[in-house]
Amino acid sequence: MERGPVVALIDGEHHPSAVRDALERLDRERGIASVVFCGGEEKVKREVLADPETHYGFPLERDFDAALSGARVVVDLADEPVLPPVAKLSLAARALHEGLPYEAPGMKLTPPLYEHVDFDGPKLAVIGTGKRTGKTAVAGHWATLLRERGGSPVIVSMGRGGPAEPQVARADTSLADLIAIADGGMHAASDYLEDAVLAGVPTVGCRRVGGGLVGEPFESNAAEGARLAASLGPDALILEGSGSCIPPLETDATVCIVGRDADLSGLGIYPLLRSSLALLMGDRDYGELPCRALRCRLETEPVETPPPSSRAAVFTTGAPANGSVEAVVASTALARRSELEHDLDRAAAERCDVYLVELKAAAIDTVAVRAQREGARLVFLRNRPVALDGDLDAELLDLHDSA
């Protein structure tokens, strides 16, 4: 148990005498900083709330967030219907964001640790609510904006297939380099390699394993990767998350990509509590959010335009390329290898001479290898984030400048 000042949560569905006994025990054992009344009136008369110290032994607070100041742990003594599970987890997310553990019967959630890395420039993070929400696209786009403005950012990318020791990918990483990586048995479409190839900036690839309920990896070498990145002499670090995992590092500004199917209830609100800006990739109404938000979409486009006479085959993980490419074969099976082999056979049968591919999943070890065998030219696709109700580029540059 976490000892020290406790924020205790109570409700009016319990009789005050029962709650008072529990609070007195909690105060003896651990010390109470404040008691937050969460609602309910089945067993609470009006005079009880008018004079709570007489009935509960403590004054009652109503503002949960204000009560967290000076405390070391939240202990939940309330119950449904006042605090059903989703409401408990929403309060837990707010406590964890403030660095406090949250305890309820049968459950203890501890806040993730965010390590400090010595670096004088802005430390910017791009995180997401899940896999394939657009983190790599946004991190690469942010880096490109800074590079084109004369900056020298470095991206630190954390992935499930990242290297055991942090690895630097040069800004001029080529297709031949990627094929050599694949030939060596390594994952040649890792996000850090995509960042280097498409954003044209140095990147550091890191590994993570596992993911907790608020984005904490079981283990990661992201801190070592960030220190390696800082040694390259950049003027900004962009820390890219993996899936719903958050880089376990202190940051100055964070952008969260909210996927179309994101569940922001309960603990799902935690990444937005950490964020300065949310990019909403769906058209759902999420209601009030704890940070500024823009509605966005990803536009898939080739990094170079194929000749008009080419017969193109397009390979993505799901999103179709935009109308600038007329595909003879269009496959969204890049992450489904058995289906992908069938689509590659179709491309060969249709005599496609240009293969356009996202730098994801089987892009290098399968699509690029097959393109070489068929004598086809390989062109990478990038996903460019575009705001639908604001100026995304201005927002990203402002976050950098104010960090």
Secondary structure, DSSP 8 states (H G I E B T S, - for coil): ---S-EEEEE-TTS-HHHHHHHHHHHHHHT-EEEEEE----TT--HHHHHSHHHHHSS-EE--HHHHTTT-SEEEE---TTTS-HHHHHHHHHHHHHTT--EEETTEEE-----B----SS-EEEEEESSTTSSHHHHHHHHHHHHHHTT--EEEEEEETT--SS-EEE-TT--HHHHHHHHHTTS-TT-HHHHHHHHH-S-EEEEEEE---TTS--SEE-HHHHHHHHHTT--SEEEEE-BTTB--SB--SEEEEEE-TT---SGGGGHHHHT-SEEEE-S-----S-SSEEEEEEEEEEESS---TT--EEEE-SS----TT--EEEEE--TT-HHHHHHHHHHHHHTT--EEEEESSTTIIIIIIHHHHHHT-EEEEEEEEEEESSS-HHHHHHHHHHH-
